[in-house]
Amino acid sequence: MEREMIALGVKKRMSYREIGDSIGQDHSVVFREIERNGGPGNYWALRAQRWADQLTNPGNRATARGAAHSRAALLVNRTFRGAYNAGTFATPRVAPSR
């Protein structure tokens, strides 16, 4: 219900504080929810709920941290178009000479 109210508030171009007051949450909670799920121009309540359900489903092995890492990895891959990988940034270990 709250996510639908947030989506409606975004559509009406309400401020984060106004949306927060209408659902009984602080404006910072509303800001994080919107930014985490597409931003003000692309917030979609159903997608946000699916994401939350995926993180809280006890049968799902993905944790919030793991899922966030996966999202970050996807963003990096999209940004660099596969030009870089973990090996690119790894420093080779050199055996000490005797």
All heavy atoms as an XYZ file, in Angstrom:
767
protein
N       0.820     -1.197      0.000
C       0.000      0.000      0.000
C       0.859      1.255      0.000
O       0.564      2.194     -0.711
C      -0.944     -0.048      1.216
C      -1.834      1.131      1.335
S      -2.995      1.181     -0.034
C      -4.147      2.322      0.574
N       1.930      1.240      0.806
C       2.774      2.424      0.871
C       3.439      2.718     -0.470
O       3.552      3.870     -0.856
C       3.847      2.274      1.948
C       3.314      2.418      3.336
C       4.412      2.364      4.374
O       5.585      2.188      4.024
O       4.083      2.508      5.552
N       3.868      1.673     -1.175
C       4.541      1.891     -2.449
C       3.586      2.498     -3.485
O       4.001      3.302     -4.313
C       5.157      0.601     -2.944
C       6.381      0.235     -2.129
C       7.124     -0.957     -2.682
N       8.372     -1.133     -1.970
C       8.495     -1.832     -0.839
N       7.450     -2.403     -0.297
N       9.661     -1.935     -0.254
N       2.324      2.106     -3.446
C       1.346      2.701     -4.352
C       1.149      4.178     -4.021
O       1.021      5.006     -4.916
C       0.003      1.963     -4.296
C       0.040      0.580     -4.897
C       0.478     -0.485     -3.907
O       0.702     -0.170     -2.718
O       0.613     -1.643     -4.321
N       1.143      4.494     -2.730
C       1.008      5.892     -2.307
C       2.230      6.707     -2.744
O       2.097      7.859     -3.146
C       0.831      5.988     -0.793
C      -0.455      5.351     -0.281
S      -1.937      6.184     -0.868
C      -1.788      7.743     -0.032
N       3.398      6.099     -2.654
C       4.610      6.782     -3.097
C       4.532      7.022     -4.599
O       4.818      8.124     -5.082
C       5.868      5.972     -2.728
C       6.067      5.961     -1.210
C       7.099      6.535     -3.434
C       7.164      5.046     -0.729
N       4.130      5.999     -5.359
C       4.014      6.146     -6.813
C       3.013      7.244     -7.174
O       3.264      8.050     -8.081
C       3.599      4.820     -7.442
N       1.909      7.288     -6.461
C       0.908      8.321     -6.702
C       1.481      9.705     -6.382
O       1.274     10.661     -7.133
C      -0.337      8.050     -5.852
C      -1.507      9.001     -6.044
C      -2.001      8.949     -7.481
C      -2.627      8.646     -5.083
N       2.221      9.810     -5.271
C       2.841     11.081     -4.910
C       3.868     11.534     -5.933
O       3.941     12.724     -6.273
N       4.643     10.599     -6.456
C       5.629     10.936     -7.489
C       4.907     11.425     -8.738
O       5.305     12.417     -9.347
C       6.529      9.718     -7.804
C       7.351      9.949     -9.051
C       7.434      9.410     -6.618
N       3.845     10.721     -9.105
C       3.075     11.104    -10.294
C       2.485     12.503    -10.146
O       2.443     13.276    -11.105
C       1.975     10.083    -10.543
C       1.235     10.289    -11.827
C       0.246      9.172    -12.081
C      -0.466      9.400    -13.399
N      -1.384      8.305    -13.702
N       2.049     12.837     -8.924
C       1.466     14.168     -8.663
C       2.534     15.230     -8.414
O       2.215     16.373     -8.144
C       0.543     14.103     -7.445
C      -0.730     13.348     -7.686
C      -1.594     13.401     -6.432
C      -2.937     12.765     -6.640
N      -3.776     12.867     -5.427
N       3.811     14.806     -8.470
C       4.957     15.706     -8.244
C       4.956     16.314     -6.839
O       5.302     17.476     -6.635
C       5.029     16.794     -9.300
C       5.260     16.236    -10.678
C       5.325     17.334    -11.712
N       5.524     16.752    -13.023
C       6.618     16.939    -13.746
N       7.580     17.683    -13.287
N       6.726     16.386    -14.927
N       4.561     15.497     -5.874
C       4.598     15.930     -4.479
C       6.045     15.876     -3.992
O       6.861     15.131     -4.525
C       3.736     15.003     -3.617
C       2.258     15.054     -3.931
S       1.291     13.745     -3.124
C       1.535     14.115     -1.406
N       6.354     16.658     -2.971
C       7.692     16.611     -2.395
C       7.846     15.339     -1.575
O       6.856     14.715     -1.181
C       7.935     17.833     -1.498
O       7.174     17.720     -0.308
N       9.093     14.952     -1.314
C       9.341     13.764     -0.500
C       8.732     13.935      0.894
O       8.222     12.996      1.474
C      10.839     13.485     -0.371
C      11.505     13.142     -1.677
C      12.755     13.638     -1.988
C      10.899     12.296     -2.600
C      13.380     13.304     -3.177
C      11.514     11.968     -3.791
C      12.757     12.468     -4.078
O      13.364     12.142     -5.249
N       8.781     15.132      1.412
C       8.221     15.400      2.738
C       6.699     15.219      2.728
O       6.135     14.620      3.637
C       8.585     16.815      3.192
C       8.288     17.068      4.651
C       8.866     18.385      5.133
N      10.306     18.499      4.960
C      11.227     17.990      5.789
N      10.831     17.316      6.838
N      12.506     18.155      5.560
N       6.037     15.703      1.676
C       4.584     15.539      1.573
C       4.200     14.058      1.452
O       3.247     13.611      2.092
C       4.040     16.303      0.366
C       4.108     17.802      0.498
C       3.751     18.515     -0.793
O       4.114     18.035     -1.882
O       3.097     19.570     -0.691
N       4.954     13.326      0.639
C       4.685     11.890      0.489
C       4.906     11.186      1.821
O       4.083     10.369      2.254
C       5.570     11.267     -0.610
C       5.255     11.879     -1.979
C       5.389      9.750     -0.649
C       6.250     11.500     -3.068
N       6.011     11.510      2.493
C       6.313     10.905      3.789
C       5.240     11.180      4.816
O       4.833     10.281      5.564
N       4.757     12.413      4.859
C       3.688     12.759      5.799
C       2.415     11.966      5.504
O       1.710     11.541      6.418
C       3.384     14.258      5.743
C       4.489     15.107      6.358
O       5.341     14.549      7.084
O       4.502     16.332      6.089
N       2.133     11.734      4.218
C       0.895     11.031      3.863
C       0.944      9.546      4.216
O      -0.097      8.929      4.422
C       0.591     11.204      2.370
O       1.509     10.475      1.586
N       2.152      8.966      4.298
C       2.256      7.541      4.626
C       2.841      7.299      6.010
O       3.065      6.158      6.408
C       3.085      6.764      3.573
C       4.523      7.277      3.506
C       2.409      6.811      2.219
C       5.432      6.451      2.621
N       3.128      8.362      6.733
C       3.633      8.214      8.099
C       5.100      7.825      8.174
O       5.497      7.121      9.102
N       5.886      8.241      7.192
C       7.318      7.959      7.170
C       8.092      9.267      7.028
O       7.565     10.267      6.546
C       7.676      7.044      5.988
C       7.097      5.660      6.066
C       7.777      4.815      7.132
O       8.906      5.070      7.531
N       7.077      3.795      7.586
N       9.346      9.222      7.416
C      10.213     10.381      7.255
C      10.525     10.585      5.768
O      10.548      9.619      4.995
C      11.516     10.165      8.037
C      12.359     11.424      8.075
O      11.914     12.403      8.712
O      13.438     11.430      7.448
N      10.784     11.820      5.383
C      11.064     12.102      3.975
C      12.328     11.396      3.472
O      12.427     11.056      2.300
C      11.174     13.610      3.736
C      12.373     14.238      4.375
N      12.411     14.555      5.726
C      13.566     14.588      3.866
C      13.585     15.084      6.002
N      14.309     15.112      4.889
N      13.276     11.124      4.371
C      14.500     10.430      3.947
C      14.208      8.982      3.546
O      14.836      8.441      2.632
C      15.554     10.474      5.051
O      15.103      9.783      6.202
N      13.235      8.360      4.197
C      12.831      6.993      3.836
C      12.215      6.998      2.443
O      12.507      6.135      1.612
C      11.840      6.428      4.875
C      11.289      5.084      4.438
C      12.490      6.343      6.243
N      11.378      7.987      2.179
C      10.740      8.114      0.870
C      11.796      8.364     -0.198
O      11.779      7.730     -1.264
C       9.693      9.249      0.878
C       9.129      9.484     -0.510
C       8.592      8.938      1.870
N      12.748      9.247      0.085
C      13.817      9.541     -0.863
C      14.590      8.280     -1.227
O      14.810      7.979     -2.403
C      14.765     10.594     -0.284
C      16.001     10.796     -1.109
C      15.956     11.571     -2.251
C      17.201     10.209     -0.748
C      17.098     11.749     -3.022
C      18.341     10.375     -1.508
C      18.286     11.157     -2.651
N      14.994      7.505     -0.204
C      15.774      6.289     -0.465
C      14.965      5.266     -1.253
O      15.489      4.607     -2.148
C      16.277      5.689      0.849
C      17.420      6.460      1.449
C      18.090      5.699      2.579
N      17.182      5.272      3.624
C      16.874      5.975      4.704
N      17.434      7.162      4.890
N      16.057      5.513      5.611
N      13.696      5.123     -0.932
C      12.832      4.178     -1.643
C      12.733      4.546     -3.123
O      12.833      3.690     -4.004
C      11.441      4.176     -1.001
C      10.376      3.446     -1.780
C      10.547      1.940     -1.833
O      11.337      1.371     -1.048
O       9.890      1.307     -2.680
N      12.540      5.820     -3.398
C      12.394      6.261     -4.787
C      13.715      6.112     -5.536
O      13.751      5.589     -6.655
C      11.870      7.712     -4.836
C      10.422      7.743     -4.333
C      11.960      8.273     -6.245
C       9.863      9.130     -4.123
N      14.808      6.541     -4.937
C      16.112      6.454     -5.602
C      16.535      5.008     -5.830
O      17.126      4.683     -6.850
C      17.173      7.197     -4.791
C      16.989      8.695     -4.778
C      17.000      9.315     -6.167
O      17.889      8.982     -6.970
O      16.102     10.126     -6.451
N      16.245      4.135     -4.893
C      16.617      2.724     -5.004
C      15.833      2.029     -6.119
O      16.270      1.026     -6.662
C      16.349      2.032     -3.671
C      16.695      0.576     -3.611
C      16.395     -0.031     -2.254
N      15.486      0.803     -1.524
C      15.568      1.174     -0.234
N      16.447      0.763      0.506
N      14.724      1.957      0.347
N      14.693      2.571     -6.482
C      13.809      1.903     -7.439
C      13.517      2.737     -8.677
O      12.385      2.808     -9.138
C      12.504      1.504     -6.741
C      12.734      0.430     -5.720
O      13.049     -0.697     -6.070
N      12.622      0.789     -4.458
N      14.526      3.370     -9.211
C      14.375      4.017    -10.508
C      14.393      5.530    -10.521
O      14.467      6.129    -11.583
N      14.294      6.177     -9.384
C      14.307      7.632     -9.353
C      12.932      8.204     -9.623
O      11.998      7.487     -9.995
N      12.793      9.514     -9.452
C      11.473     10.139     -9.578
C      10.856      9.997    -10.972
O       9.654      9.933    -11.112
C      11.715     11.609     -9.241
C      13.146     11.767     -8.962
C      13.823     10.450     -9.061
N      11.677      9.938    -12.006
C      11.132      9.828    -13.359
C      10.816      8.410    -13.775
O      10.230      8.187    -14.832
N      11.190      7.427    -12.950
C      11.024      6.037    -13.364
C      10.605      5.130    -12.207
O      10.837      3.929    -12.264
C      12.345      5.543    -13.976
C      12.178      4.304    -14.804
O      11.112      4.047    -15.336
N      13.237      3.535    -14.911
N       9.996      5.682    -11.172
C       9.571      4.871    -10.028
C       8.330      4.088    -10.397
O       7.359      4.629    -10.925
C       9.273      5.753     -8.809
C       8.884      4.939     -7.590
C       9.860      4.347     -6.815
C       7.560      4.755     -7.242
C       9.515      3.584     -5.710
C       7.212      4.002     -6.139
C       8.190      3.414     -5.379
O       7.853      2.657     -4.287
N       8.364      2.790    -10.109
C       7.253      1.901    -10.424
C       6.990      1.045     -9.199
O       7.842      0.258     -8.774
C       7.630      1.063    -11.633
C       6.543      0.215    -12.198
C       5.217      0.494    -12.275
C       6.720     -1.069    -12.786
N       4.542     -0.532    -12.870
C       5.456     -1.514    -13.208
C       7.809     -1.885    -13.015
C       5.254     -2.728    -13.815
C       7.604     -3.095    -13.627
C       6.336     -3.499    -14.026
N       5.823      1.176     -8.605
C       5.508      0.519     -7.329
C       5.595     -1.004     -7.435
O       6.101     -1.659     -6.527
C       4.122      0.943     -6.849
N       5.114     -1.578     -8.519
C       5.125     -3.031     -8.657
C       6.550     -3.571     -8.708
O       6.870     -4.568     -8.067
C       4.346     -3.450     -9.905
C       4.203     -4.952    -10.130
C       3.513     -5.613     -8.944
C       3.431     -5.214    -11.404
N       7.425     -2.898     -9.448
C       8.827     -3.310     -9.511
C       9.474     -3.194     -8.136
O      10.215     -4.083     -7.708
C       9.589     -2.464    -10.527
C      11.061     -2.813    -10.603
C      11.826     -1.959    -11.579
N      11.622     -0.555    -11.271
C      11.681      0.425    -12.155
N      11.932      0.175    -13.410
N      11.495      1.668    -11.791
N       9.191     -2.117     -7.421
C       9.751     -1.921     -6.084
C       9.273     -3.018     -5.138
O      10.058     -3.544     -4.335
C       9.350     -0.548     -5.543
N       8.004     -3.404     -5.241
C       7.482     -4.459     -4.376
C       8.096     -5.809     -4.721
O       8.437     -6.590     -3.834
C       5.951     -4.535     -4.489
C       5.338     -5.497     -3.499
C       5.617     -5.097     -2.056
O       5.409     -3.953     -1.672
N       6.097     -6.023     -1.257
N       8.263     -6.096     -6.005
C       8.901     -7.355     -6.403
C      10.320     -7.442     -5.870
O      10.764     -8.485     -5.409
C       8.911     -7.486     -7.919
C       7.583     -7.837     -8.499
C       7.678     -7.958     -9.991
N       6.374     -8.220    -10.576
C       6.082     -8.007    -11.839
N       7.000     -7.538    -12.659
N       4.886     -8.264    -12.299
N      11.044     -6.333     -5.947
C      12.416     -6.290     -5.445
C      12.438     -6.542     -3.934
O      13.229     -7.323     -3.435
C      13.042     -4.947     -5.785
C      14.387     -4.717     -5.211
C      14.715     -3.828     -4.241
C      15.611     -5.374     -5.547
N      16.039     -3.889     -3.964
C      16.627     -4.840     -4.754
C      15.935     -6.377     -6.457
C      17.941     -5.266     -4.833
C      17.260     -6.788     -6.535
C      18.232     -6.240     -5.726
N      11.543     -5.903     -3.209
C      11.474     -6.087     -1.758
C      11.091     -7.524     -1.410
O      11.658     -8.121     -0.488
C      10.475     -5.109     -1.155
N      10.146     -8.087     -2.150
C       9.743     -9.472     -1.904
C      10.895    -10.432     -2.161
O      11.078    -11.408     -1.440
C       8.556     -9.849     -2.786
C       7.279     -9.147     -2.384
O       7.222     -8.604     -1.253
O       6.343     -9.125     -3.205
N      11.653    -10.160     -3.178
C      12.794    -11.015     -3.507
C      13.820    -11.009     -2.377
O      14.403    -12.032     -2.051
C      13.434    -10.535     -4.807
C      14.575    -11.386     -5.281
C      15.175    -10.859     -6.562
O      14.959     -9.712     -6.933
N      15.926    -11.685     -7.244
N      14.031     -9.867     -1.759
C      15.022     -9.758     -0.691
C      14.543    -10.388      0.611
O      15.357    -10.855      1.398
C      15.378     -8.293     -0.439
C      16.121     -7.598     -1.558
C      16.371     -6.137     -1.173
C      17.423     -8.293     -1.877
N      13.241    -10.389      0.844
C      12.731    -10.869      2.121
C      12.189    -12.292      2.066
O      11.802    -12.834      3.089
C      11.621     -9.939      2.652
O      10.570     -9.876      1.681
C      12.154     -8.554      2.923
N      12.169    -12.900      0.906
C      11.666    -14.261      0.767
C      12.622    -15.233      1.433
O      13.774    -15.350      1.038
C      11.510    -14.594     -0.721
C      10.945    -15.968     -0.951
O      10.691    -16.710     -0.010
N      10.755    -16.301     -2.209
N      12.176    -15.974      2.457
C      13.081    -16.882      3.162
C      13.609    -18.006      2.277
O      14.680    -18.537      2.510
C      12.241    -17.446      4.306
C      10.866    -17.008      4.077
C      10.849    -15.968      3.015
N      12.897    -18.358      1.214
C      13.361    -19.397      0.316
C      14.414    -18.907     -0.665
O      15.059    -19.697     -1.347
N      14.592    -17.615     -0.742
C      15.553    -17.037     -1.677
C      16.911    -16.938     -0.997
O      17.027    -16.377      0.077
C      15.061    -15.653     -2.109
C      15.911    -15.054     -3.207
O      16.932    -15.616     -3.588
N      15.490    -13.914     -3.695
N      17.942    -17.468     -1.607
C      19.264    -17.454     -0.994
C      19.931    -16.077     -1.082
O      20.893    -15.823     -0.389
C      20.159    -18.500     -1.645
C      19.663    -19.880     -1.366
C      20.598    -20.901     -1.930
N      20.596    -22.016     -1.002
C      21.664    -22.467     -0.384
N      22.829    -21.970     -0.621
N      21.569    -23.460      0.468
N      19.436    -15.219     -1.951
C      20.058    -13.904     -2.095
C      19.782    -13.070     -0.859
O      18.667    -12.971     -0.374
C      19.504    -13.184     -3.315
N      20.812    -12.492     -0.321
C      20.650    -11.580      0.805
C      20.585    -10.165      0.265
O      20.867     -9.922     -0.906
C      21.841    -11.690      1.769
O      23.025    -11.310      1.067
C      21.986    -13.095      2.314
N      20.215     -9.243      1.095
C      20.171     -7.851      0.660
C      21.540     -7.397      0.191
O      21.674     -6.736     -0.834
C      19.676     -6.967      1.797
N      22.570     -7.787      0.902
C      23.923     -7.384      0.525
C      24.336     -8.035     -0.788
O      24.888     -7.397     -1.672
C      24.893     -7.765      1.633
C      26.294     -7.306      1.373
C      27.169     -7.588      2.563
N      28.506     -7.119      2.317
C      29.489     -7.255      3.151
N      29.292     -7.844      4.302
N      30.680     -6.806      2.872
N      24.025     -9.322     -0.934
C      24.362    -10.020     -2.158
C      23.606     -9.471     -3.355
O      24.155     -9.316     -4.438
N      22.335     -9.164     -3.149
C      21.531     -8.611     -4.229
C      22.029     -7.221     -4.601
O      22.088     -6.875     -5.777
C      20.066     -8.564     -3.823
N      22.399     -6.427     -3.607
C      22.940     -5.097     -3.885
C      24.251     -5.223     -4.648
O      24.525     -4.454     -5.573
C      23.146     -4.325     -2.590
N      25.066     -6.205     -4.284
C      26.326     -6.430     -4.994
C      26.037     -6.808     -6.445
O      26.705     -6.331     -7.361
C      27.146     -7.529     -4.310
C      28.372     -7.908     -5.063
N      29.478     -7.095     -5.109
C      28.646     -8.981     -5.835
C      30.392     -7.663     -5.871
N      29.913     -8.818     -6.316
N      25.035     -7.639     -6.665
C      24.683     -8.043     -8.017
C      24.225     -6.846     -8.834
O      24.575     -6.712    -10.007
C      23.571     -9.090     -7.986
O      24.014    -10.245     -7.332
N      23.454     -5.960     -8.215
C      23.002     -4.756     -8.918
C      24.185     -3.858     -9.252
O      24.259     -3.291    -10.337
C      21.995     -3.981     -8.063
C      20.640     -4.642     -7.968
C      19.743     -3.867     -7.063
N      18.815     -3.077     -7.861
C      17.916     -2.267     -7.334
N      17.842     -2.118     -6.031
N      17.092     -1.597     -8.094
N      25.126     -3.743     -8.314
C      26.306     -2.915     -8.555
C      27.157     -3.513     -9.681
O      27.642     -2.793    -10.558
C      27.139     -2.786     -7.280
N      27.315     -4.832     -9.674
C      28.094     -5.486    -10.723
C      27.439     -5.278    -12.083
O      28.118     -5.022    -13.081
C      28.238     -6.971    -10.412
N      26.115     -5.364    -12.125
C      25.396     -5.145    -13.369
C      25.604     -3.720    -13.863
O      25.841     -3.489    -15.056
C      23.909     -5.431    -13.162
C      23.010     -5.271    -14.369
C      23.410     -6.255    -15.459
C      21.568     -5.494    -13.974
N      25.545     -2.759    -12.965
C      25.756     -1.365    -13.331
C      27.154     -1.146    -13.886
O      27.336     -0.494    -14.907
C      25.529     -0.455    -12.120
C      25.781      1.033    -12.343
C      24.819      1.578    -13.382
C      25.649      1.787    -11.049
N      28.166     -1.719    -13.234
C      29.542     -1.578    -13.719
C      29.679     -2.212    -15.098
O      30.275     -1.633    -16.010
C      30.545     -2.211    -12.720
C      31.928     -2.326    -13.333
C      30.594     -1.389    -11.448
N      29.109     -3.398    -15.274
C      29.195     -4.057    -16.575
C      28.521     -3.251    -17.664
O      29.023     -3.163    -18.783
C      28.584     -5.455    -16.509
C      29.465     -6.415    -15.747
O      30.663     -6.190    -15.623
N      28.874     -7.476    -15.242
N      27.379     -2.648    -17.347
C      26.697     -1.814    -18.339
C      27.507     -0.560    -18.644
O      27.597     -0.129    -19.778
C      25.321     -1.406    -17.820
C      24.309     -2.496    -17.880
C      22.973     -1.986    -17.408
N      21.998     -3.052    -17.371
C      20.851     -2.964    -16.733
N      20.542     -1.853    -16.071
N      20.000     -3.960    -16.733
N      28.089      0.024    -17.600
C      28.842      1.265    -17.770
C      30.079      1.057    -18.637
O      30.357      1.819    -19.550
C      29.259      1.833    -16.400
O      28.084      2.038    -15.620
C      29.994      3.140    -16.556
N      30.819      0.011    -18.347
C      32.071     -0.217    -19.063
C      31.916     -1.165    -20.238
O      32.884     -1.472    -20.916
C      33.139     -0.738    -18.097
C      33.531      0.279    -17.069
C      33.198      0.105    -15.739
C      34.221      1.420    -17.440
C      33.555      1.036    -14.797
C      34.576      2.367    -16.498
C      34.245      2.181    -15.172
N      30.722     -1.657    -20.482
C      30.440     -2.544    -21.609
C      31.389     -3.730    -21.684
O      31.859     -4.112    -22.738
C      30.494     -1.782    -22.923
C      29.621     -0.572    -22.970
C      28.249     -0.928    -23.514
N      27.491      0.281    -23.712
C      26.377      0.543    -23.055
N      25.922     -0.296    -22.184
N      25.715      1.652    -23.284
N      31.731     -4.277    -20.518
C      32.568     -5.462    -20.487
C      34.038     -5.202    -20.760
O      34.811     -6.138    -20.921
N      34.452     -3.924    -20.833
C      35.849     -3.612    -21.133
C      36.764     -3.919    -19.960
O      37.963     -4.071    -20.144
C      35.977     -2.134    -21.509
N      36.210     -4.004    -18.782
C      37.002     -4.260    -17.594
C      36.431     -5.455    -16.843
O      35.256     -5.730    -16.922
C      37.002     -3.044    -16.661
C      37.557     -1.808    -17.304
C      36.716     -0.876    -17.879
C      38.920     -1.587    -17.351
C      37.223      0.258    -18.487
C      39.434     -0.461    -17.957
C      38.584      0.458    -18.522
O      39.087      1.564    -19.116
N      37.272     -6.115    -16.105
C      36.808     -7.175    -15.216
C      37.689     -7.162    -13.979
O      38.612     -6.346    -13.877
C      36.809     -8.537    -15.907
C      38.182     -8.938    -16.394
O      39.187     -8.628    -15.769
N      38.236     -9.631    -17.517
N      37.439     -8.053    -13.069
C      38.196     -8.059    -11.815
C      39.685     -8.237    -12.080
O      40.525     -7.663    -11.397
C      37.679     -9.148    -10.890
N      40.037     -9.027    -13.089
C      41.451     -9.246    -13.416
C      42.148     -7.993    -13.896
O      43.362     -7.834    -13.734
N      41.400     -7.078    -14.475
C      41.987     -5.833    -14.970
C      42.565     -5.018    -13.826
O      43.604     -4.385    -13.971
C      40.918     -4.994    -15.693
O      40.319     -5.793    -16.702
C      41.508     -3.754    -16.308
N      41.897     -5.053    -12.675
C      42.309     -4.227    -11.548
C      43.175     -4.972    -10.541
O      43.704     -4.375     -9.628
C      41.077     -3.673    -10.831
C      40.240     -2.803    -11.724
C      39.040     -3.267    -12.223
C      40.672     -1.544    -12.083
C      38.282     -2.476    -13.064
C      39.909     -0.751    -12.927
C      38.715     -1.215    -13.420
N      43.299     -6.272    -10.714
C      44.076     -7.068     -9.759
C      45.568     -6.776     -9.927
O      46.071     -6.609    -11.025
C      43.815     -8.556     -9.961
N      46.262     -6.702     -8.822
C      47.705     -6.498     -8.848
C      48.372     -7.858     -8.794
O      48.086     -8.642     -7.897
C      48.146     -5.657     -7.629
O      47.396     -4.459     -7.611
C      49.626     -5.363     -7.695
N      49.241     -8.149     -9.764
C      49.889     -9.461     -9.733
C      50.798     -9.579     -8.531
O      51.485     -8.622     -8.152
C      50.659     -9.526    -11.035
C      50.773     -8.127    -11.515
C      49.655     -7.353    -10.884
N      50.817    -10.744     -7.935
C      51.695    -10.990     -6.784
C      53.043    -11.443     -7.316
O      53.119    -12.351     -8.122
C      51.094    -12.045     -5.885
C      49.784    -11.559     -5.261
C      49.333    -12.502     -4.235
N      50.326    -12.461     -3.151
C      50.088    -12.820     -1.922
N      48.922    -13.274     -1.608
N      51.018    -12.763     -1.007
N      54.054    -10.804     -6.851
C      55.410    -11.149     -7.270
C      56.101    -11.819     -6.101
O      56.107    -11.293     -4.981
C      56.188     -9.874     -7.699
C      57.594    -10.222     -8.100
C      55.435     -9.150     -8.803
N      56.696    -12.957     -6.382
C      57.403    -13.665     -5.320
C      58.660    -12.901     -4.967
O      59.373    -12.395     -5.843
C      57.764    -15.067     -5.803
N      58.943    -12.744     -3.672
C      60.161    -12.017     -3.280
C      61.412    -12.775     -3.731
O      61.473    -13.990     -3.682
C      60.064    -11.947     -1.768
C      59.100    -13.013     -1.358
C      58.207    -13.243     -2.531
N      62.360    -12.023     -4.225
C      63.618    -12.662     -4.644
C      64.508    -12.890     -3.438
O      64.478    -12.131     -2.471
C      64.335    -11.784     -5.680
O      64.595    -10.524     -5.125
N      65.315    -13.928     -3.508
C      66.192    -14.254     -2.369
C      67.593    -13.847     -2.635
O      68.218    -13.827     -3.534
C      66.130    -15.742     -2.075
C      64.757    -16.084     -1.577
C      64.742    -17.513     -1.140
N      63.403    -17.801     -0.689
C      63.138    -18.591      0.286
N      64.061    -19.218      0.919
N      61.904    -18.797      0.641
